[in-house]
Amino acid sequence: MIVPRQTAPTPIAYNLDGAAIAVGLSIFPIKLAVSNGSLTARYYGTKPLIGHAELLEWFENLPLDKLAPGEPRP
């Protein structure tokens, strides 16, 4: 009998480190996006939590093309 492989459920929220890992970036662009308002965080006390849907929406709004040398990041 073959037992189906179980996968972990999709998290409903990520801490800053988890959000960075989920999109394959360092924590610094995530912190910058939260501080400039392009990524919404909710707070449990002082701990920022980023919802899965918000992180996915932010990711999907990143540019599709590479930046030209010297061009500022979004």
C-alpha positions as CSV (number, residue, x, y, z in Angstrom):
1,M,0.0,0.0,0.0
2,I,1.4,3.4,-1.0
3,V,0.8,6.1,1.6
4,P,0.4,9.6,0.2
5,R,3.0,12.1,1.2
6,Q,1.7,14.7,3.6
7,T,2.7,18.3,3.1
8,A,2.6,21.1,5.7
9,P,-0.3,23.5,5.4
10,T,0.4,27.0,3.9
11,P,1.1,29.4,6.8
12,I,-1.5,32.1,7.3
13,A,1.3,34.5,8.4
14,Y,5.0,34.8,8.5
15,N,7.4,36.6,10.8
16,L,10.0,38.8,9.0
17,D,12.5,35.9,8.7
18,G,9.9,33.5,7.4
19,A,8.6,36.1,4.8
20,A,12.2,36.6,3.6
21,I,12.7,32.8,3.2
22,A,9.4,32.4,1.5
23,V,10.3,34.8,-1.3
24,G,14.0,34.0,-1.4
25,L,15.3,37.4,-0.3
26,S,17.2,38.7,2.8
27,I,15.2,40.3,5.6
28,F,16.3,43.8,4.6
29,P,13.9,44.2,1.5
30,I,11.1,42.8,3.6
31,K,11.7,45.4,6.4
32,L,12.0,48.2,3.8
33,A,8.7,47.2,2.2
34,V,7.0,47.2,5.6
35,S,8.5,50.5,6.6
36,N,7.6,52.2,3.3
37,G,4.1,50.8,3.3
38,S,4.3,48.6,0.2
39,L,3.9,45.5,2.4
40,T,1.4,45.4,5.2
41,A,2.3,43.9,8.6
42,R,0.0,43.2,11.5
43,Y,1.4,43.1,15.0
44,Y,1.2,40.7,17.8
45,G,2.5,42.9,20.6
46,T,5.7,44.2,18.9
47,K,6.2,41.3,16.6
48,P,5.4,42.0,12.9
49,L,3.5,39.3,11.1
50,I,2.9,39.4,7.4
51,G,-0.2,37.6,6.0
52,H,0.3,35.0,3.3
53,A,-2.0,36.8,0.9
54,E,-0.3,40.2,1.5
55,L,3.2,38.6,0.9
56,L,2.0,37.0,-2.3
57,E,0.4,40.2,-3.6
58,W,3.6,42.1,-2.8
59,F,5.7,39.5,-4.6
60,E,3.4,39.5,-7.7
61,N,3.8,43.3,-7.9
62,L,7.6,43.1,-8.2
63,P,9.0,44.1,-11.6
64,L,9.2,41.3,-14.2
65,D,12.4,42.7,-15.7
66,K,15.9,43.1,-14.2
67,L,16.9,46.6,-13.3
68,A,19.4,48.5,-15.4
69,P,22.7,49.3,-13.8
70,G,22.2,52.3,-11.4
71,E,18.4,52.1,-11.5
72,P,16.8,52.3,-8.1
73,R,15.0,49.3,-6.7
74,P,11.2,49.5,-6.1
